[in-house]
Amino acid sequence: MKCPFCGYEESKVIDSRPTDEGERIRRRRECIQCGKRFTTYEIIESVPLIVVKKDKTRETFERNKLLAGMLRACEKRPVPLETIEAAVNDIEAQLQNSLDREVTSDKIGELCMNKLKEIDEVAYVRFASVYRQFKDVSTFVEEVSRLLEEK
């Protein structure tokens, strides 16, 4: 941290404490060169994740949409809500941890399908039928065959 008095770029932290209900951290620092003290505030930078849809429109990522889609796929299946929420958390974490601030809806769909394949195969096929827009029964059968071959 650059000293506001002498411009030296190294300082040591003397005291740290949370402010604003843990949203920011107040740090009391001392310049190593001139010895003067100053205060800095540290906050988490939240950059929204943007989803690029198939029609090239952009919108902010909404966790609830992902959760709703997975819940719909798992409807009337023996999948606990906690398992679905954990999968959504995992997908969201993967997206947030990537360096990309824009992600395609295709990538989100693929991540979702991979998670559903691990959780419940019927839910996976349900989701895939909507996501991949199966046109007829033959494409549905092909997907089921591919799933059986992987086993």
Beta strands, then each sheet from edge to edge (+ up, - down):
strand 1: 11-19
strand 2: 24-31
strand 3: 37-43
strand 4: 50-52
strand 5: 58-60
strand 6: 102-104
sheet 1: 1+ 2- 3+
sheet 2: 5+ 4- 6-
end
